[in-house]
Amino acid sequence: MLEVISISGFSSFQDLGRSGFYSKGISRSGAADYYALFEGAALLDQDPNSTALEFIGNGGTFNILEDCMVALTGASMPASLNQKPLDWNASHYLFKGGILNLGAPQNGRYSYLHLRGGFTAPKIFNSSSAQPSAGIGKYSIQADILAQSEKNLEPLKCQAIKPFDRFNSTTFRLIESFQTHFFTSETVERFTETEFLIDNQSNRSGIKLTHTGSGFSISNQLKIVSDMIVPGDIQMTGSGQPFVLLGDCQTMGGYPRIGCLISPDIPAIAQLKSGKKIKFKFISRDEANKIVSEDGKKLETITQRCSEPIRDPQKITDLMDLNLIGGAVWAKD
């Protein structure tokens, strides 16, 4: 469907990730922003686990080899088809011979290109998600041909979607981990009172946080036995430097963890750009379960956030080609 003319940043194929392989040392991986996969799926009427192309940093330029339909979600990028602007958080028809161009993300880190029918990518351990640190999966490079996984689909109208709000969060919610009690109550309180900055040394494995003042160490951390860690865990290095672990994180670790982000907050913190200021607060497990349950219900009804796009007549370049009158009536009737 699409030929890669150029890729400006780093891009990889991602779905909702893999589960059940922690015992083999293989982490979940998957899209850093799972909301973006659900939004793209709603726009294209397909499974949220359909493989999408995830961009980090910048987008790319693509030659359209066959007519197809795509959706654009996640961190917004300047997008154009044959140098004519395309709306973000929307689906579009791309016609053979056209050129699709995606620029630099404006309000986050991770952007997504979805193809109706999903992109074809090899499944490894039941997932097409690429994991750079493990050498798993497929990445797009210049001259690649990006094919459609499912073909002969019914025609579908273009739509726009109201995205979930996740690009301006400043406070993130934690539950206690199995190791929170290793930290003194004074240290935990100081942690929640501290304002952190998102460091530029962040990737799909984790986000480094910087702050003023001393670190958040525990007295006997060298004696901690390594055990399982999960995305959302906030792990302290030997100096007490906090890292928020993401989908590509290791499966085992020995550094102490002060708490764990609830799952709906992980895409939001992953999308934050360097220099953003954030804080953390602990919530109860009952409250966390309620939030996660409500989040699941919102995703189940996500198609309600879709609507036909409203086009601004001042920006329509093909105005004369449109049917602006659907019929006529006799005024005396």
C-alpha positions, 0 to 999 in steps of 0.5 A, a space after each residue: 500500500 505504502 512505500 517509505 520514501 524517507 523516515 525522519 525519526 524512529 518508527 516501528 510496528 506496534 500493537 497492544 503488546 504481548 503477554 504471558 512471556 515474562 518467564 522467558 524474559 520477554 516484556 509486554 512491549 506494545 504501543 507506548 500510547 494504547 489510547 492511540 491504537 483504540 482511537 485509530 481502530 475506532 476511526 477505521 472500524 477495526 480491532 484495536 490490536 491491529 498493527 500500527 506504525 509508531 513514530 518517535 521524534 519525527 514522521 516520514 514521507 510515503 508514496 501511495 502505491 494503491 488506494 487505501 484508507 488511513 488514520 492519524 492519532 497520538 501526538 499531533 504532527 503536521 500532515 499533508 497529502 500532496 502538500 495539502 493539509 490533513 486533519 489529525 485525529 481523523 481518517 483519510 482516503 489516500 489515492 494511488 500516486 499521492 505523497 503522504 508527509 508527516 512532520 515533527 510531533 507537536 504536543 507529545 512523543 509518540 505518533 501513529 499511522 494506522 492503515 485500514 486492515 492493519 499493517 502486515 508485520 511478523 508476529 513474534 510471541 503472539 504480537 507484532 510489536 517491535 522491541 528494540 532492546 531485545 532485537 524483536 520485531 520490524 522497523 520501517 526504513 527507506 524503500 520499505 513496502 508497507 502492506 495491508 494485512 486484511 484486504 477486501 474491506 467494505 467502504 467506510 466514511 472518513 471520520 474525526 475523533 475527539 481524542 482522550 485527554 492525555 497530553 497535558 497531565 501534571 499529576 500522576 496517580 500511584 498505588 503502593 508496590 510490594 516495596 513501598 514499605 522499604 522506604 521510610 514514611 518521610 522519604 515517601 512524603 518527600 517523594 510526593 511533595 517533589 516536583 520532577 522534570 521529564 529528562 531527555 534520556 527517555 525511551 520506550 523502556 523508561 523515563 528518567 526523572 530529574 529533581 533538586 535535592 537528594 535522591 530517594 534511596 533506602 538503607 538496605 537496597 543492596 540486599 534486595 532480591 531481584 523480582 518481577 517488575 512491570 510497566 508503571 513501576 517507579 524504580 530508584 537507581 543506586 543514587 536514588 534517581 527515579 525512573 518510570 518504567 514503560 512497555 519495553 522495560 526489563 522483566 526482572 529488577 533489583 532496584 527498589 520501587 517506590 510505587 506503580 502508576 495506574 495503567 490509564 496514566 502510563 500513556 499520558 506520562 509516556 507522551 510528555 516531552 522533555 522539560 515537563 514538570 510533574 508530581 505524583 500522588 498515592 491513591 488506594 487500590 479501590 480507587 485505582 480499580 474504579 478508575 481502571 474499570 471506568 477507563 475500560 468502559 470508555 474504551 468499549 464505547 470509543 466509537 461514540 467519540 467519532 463523528 463526520 469531520 466538519 470542513 471549514 469552507 475557507 480551507 477547502 481546496 476542492 470546494 467546486 467538486 463538492 455536492 453542497 445541495 442534497 436536494 430542492 423543495 418548492 417554497 409553497 409546499 
